[in-house]
């Protein structure tokens, strides 16, 4: 299954991932995230070059988790910029757009996950094993 992402969305996610990991130039602030969260975002970072191809429900869940962490971080960043200056400050507006673009992608990833779950249930029955649900292969 493919999740389409435009340039602005990929850029916002990339910026958010680097900032989350503390790799953004000039921020110097890394998020104190659980190691599994950092691993999820680190694994996503190389994939942030365009559309996502999600082949299994397990892969979709991993990507969703990483994007959810990035969105949460971008929201906190936006809140911080708004409170530090005002809602129309350049940094606050820029932070809003990064957050909004990432949130839009998260919504699409969640929708694809729901579709994938429904397809697995339709094809294998409602009482299919968790292992089958997670490993079921979806073509692009």
C-alpha positions in Angstrom: 0.0 0.0 0.0 1.3 3.4 -0.9 0.9 6.6 1.2 1.4 9.6 -1.0 3.4 12.5 0.4 4.1 15.8 -1.2 7.3 17.8 -0.9 6.2 20.0 1.9 5.0 17.0 4.0 8.3 15.1 3.5 10.2 18.2 4.4 8.2 18.8 7.5 8.6 15.1 8.6 12.3 15.2 7.9 12.8 18.4 9.8 10.6 17.1 12.7 12.5 13.8 12.8 15.9 15.5 12.9 14.7 17.9 15.6 13.2 15.0 17.6 16.5 13.2 17.5 18.5 16.4 18.3 20.2 16.5 14.9 18.8 19.8 13.8 21.3 22.5 13.2 21.2 25.0 16.0 18.6 23.4 18.2 21.0 21.5 20.5 18.0 20.0 22.2 17.3 16.3 22.0 14.0 14.8 23.1 14.1 12.5 26.1 12.2 9.8 24.3 12.1 6.1 25.2 14.8 4.2 23.3 12.2 2.4 21.2 10.7 5.7 20.1 14.1 7.0 19.1 14.8 3.8 17.2 11.4 4.1 15.4 12.2 7.7 14.3 15.8 6.8 13.3 14.4 3.9 11.2 12.0 6.3 9.5 14.4 9.1 8.7 16.1 7.3 5.7 12.6 6.7 4.2 11.7 10.3 4.2 12.3 10.9 0.5 8.8 10.6 -0.9 5.9 8.3 -0.8 5.8 5.4 1.7 5.4 1.9 0.6 3.8 -0.2 3.4 4.0 -3.9 2.8 2.7 -5.3 6.1 0.5 -4.2 8.9 3.5 -4.4 11.3 5.5 -2.0 9.0 2.5 0.3 8.9 2.3 0.3 12.7 6.1 1.1 13.0 5.8 4.0 10.6 2.6 5.3 12.3 4.4 5.2 15.7 7.4 7.1 14.4 5.2 9.7 12.6 3.0 10.1 15.8 6.1 10.8 17.8 7.3 13.4 15.3 3.8 15.0 15.2 3.8 15.2 19.0 7.3 16.8 19.0 6.3 19.3 16.3 3.2 20.3 18.2 5.2 21.0 21.3 7.7 23.0 19.2 4.8 25.0 17.7 3.3 25.7 21.2 6.7 26.8 22.4 7.2 29.3 19.5 3.7 30.7 19.9 4.2 31.2 23.6 7.7 32.6 23.3 6.6 35.4 20.9 3.0 35.5 19.4 0.9 33.5 17.1 1.9 35.4 14.0 5.6 35.4 14.6 7.6 33.9 11.7 8.9 31.0 13.7 5.4 30.2 15.1 3.9 30.2 11.6 6.6 28.0 10.2 6.3 25.6 13.2 2.5 25.5 12.6 3.0 24.5 8.9 5.5 21.8 9.8 3.0 20.4 12.4 0.1 20.6 10.1 1.9 18.9 7.2 3.1 16.1 9.5 -0.4 15.7 11.0 -1.9 15.3 7.6 0.5 12.5 6.8 -0.3 10.8 10.1 -4.0 10.9 9.3 -3.3 9.2 5.9 -1.1 6.5 7.5 -3.8 5.8 10.1 -6.4 5.5 7.3 -4.2 3.1 5.4 -3.7 1.0 8.6 -7.5 0.8 9.0 -7.8 -0.3 5.3 -5.1 -2.9 5.8 -6.7 -4.3 8.9 -10.0 -4.5 7.2 -8.5 -6.3 4.2 -6.7 -8.9 6.4 -9.9 -9.5 8.3 -11.9 -9.9 5.1 -9.4 -12.3 3.6 -8.5 -14.4 6.6 -11.5 -14.0 8.9 -12.1 -12.1 12.1 -10.4 -14.7 14.2 -7.0 -14.7 12.4 -3.9 -14.9 14.5 -2.0 -11.7 15.4 1.1 -13.2 13.6 -0.9 -13.6 10.3 -2.3 -10.1 10.6 1.1 -8.5 11.2 2.9 -10.5 8.4 0.2 -10.4 5.7 1.8 -9.0 2.5 0.2 -6.1 0.6 1.4 -5.3 -2.9 1.9 -1.7 -4.0 
